[in-house]
């Protein structure tokens, strides 16, 4: 019952208020039924309907309208507040989770859970609240029947309870299939991302384009088959609910009169009340699939939250800088790291390797594709936690308590970097300094800066990297990491990077670790390290 657990999180005052108002709306609706029965009885007896009966009917109808509107508004306010808190809590865990957990989850899983599942509950809320009102109305109608006749209550109530129990039992068998749909939707989103993120590659390779579309078609077909299969089961359930309603009317018309021979006035009231129950039962059965979908969706959210909690590191402290600023030496000793599949088997290992970085030196890291250079950089800056070995700064060992403080030493531009549209966390930077750097990076006229944001990030890859470098320089960290930054630059700016920008960083006492294949510029570093099959070899001084 994930929906009830969500509504019960935090203070229960709002939830109790919704229950009370919804109960009052159902009670007012049942009161309207009673007044209709009373008026019908007076009409049948040729008695005039008094003004008091009419006024009471109008008052009950108005009260029902007001209570119904209040319950919907209050429920909407409460659920939206709960969903907002849920989204913020999940994103809060994402921002503090370790990188490998996030990589293993995949963007499709995260987006399908946060965007689709949470929004489903928000969109179906009015129907669920209406179904809750119908449940209260059904209870009050049965109580009204019980006041008229206990035997009629047993017959009608028992028949309704039996029908709803069978309906609910058959609905539970669909939960597993609905859960599988979530995984297939996430897979579809992951496959869909290939068409946008890999657009250039597939437009250059028709075979890859066709194969990718064939795979996507297969995923969509599997999803369609699953959804259609569930749809058939829902049709069976809906047919059962319709047949149940006809059976209920049959019980009222043909069976109840057997208990009330000679009491036509009572049987008329019971018949009207029993038929009045058809509407609430229909609303409850119609809302059942929506409730099931929303509840399963929140179950997926809960599982995502648990996985994030398992990979969550210490809550990031509020830092104004690193306690390790001004360091002399960063030492990596006997570091090991392994990428593992879902079974826990290692598919690629890096290490062991030892590395010492001195303040103010420029180190180049070279090696073939897939040799482990990017992995080594993420280990060194603390994005990956090593399986074995240790990192220390001036003799202080880096652990879970000070790892975020250690990360604050680094500004990095990886090959899969994300370019933000503004200077987040750098609100105090001078606009003139930003404009100076834009000119220095030859981006003036293409990008402007105002109100802490860049006018555009729709640039070439090389220009986007230059804009990312501007942000990194404004961060003014002690260590700069560049993962093949110059690979997308023209010869002019590649020369500027190696002969001007890196020496300027060195002159400011910054440590630079750069992955590069530009052998013509290898003389511009203090040391050159080689990575091969996850093993770091001794450096060559230049």
Buried (B, 14 or more C-beta within 10 A) or exposed (E): EBBEEBBEEEEEEBBEBBBEBBBBBBBBBBBBBBBBBBBBBBEEEEEEBEEEBEEBBEEBBEBBEBBBEBBBEBBBEBBEEBBEEBBEBBEBBBEBBBBBBBEBBBBBBBBBBBEBBBEBBEEBBEBBBBBBBBBBBBBBBBBBBBEBBEBBBEBBBEBBEEBBEBBBEBBEEBEEBBBBBBBBBBBBBBBBBBEEEBEEEBEEEEEBBEEBBEEBEEBBEBBEEBBEEBEEBBEEBBEBBEEBBEEBBEBBEEEBBEBBEEBEBBBBBBBBBBBBBBBBBBBBBBBBBBBBBBBBBBBBBBBBBEBBEEBBBEEBEEEEEBBBEEBEEBBBBEBBBBBBEEEEEEEEBBBBBEBBBEBBBBBBBBBEEEBBBBBBBBBBBBBBBBBEBEBBBEEBEBEEEBBBBBBBBBBBBBBEBEBBEBBEEEEEBEEEEBBEBBEBBEBBEBBBBEEBBBEEBEBEEBBBBBBBBBBBBBBEBBBBBBBBBBBBBEEEBBBBBBEEBBEEBBEEEBBBBBBBBBEEBBEBBBBBBBBEEBBBEEBEEE
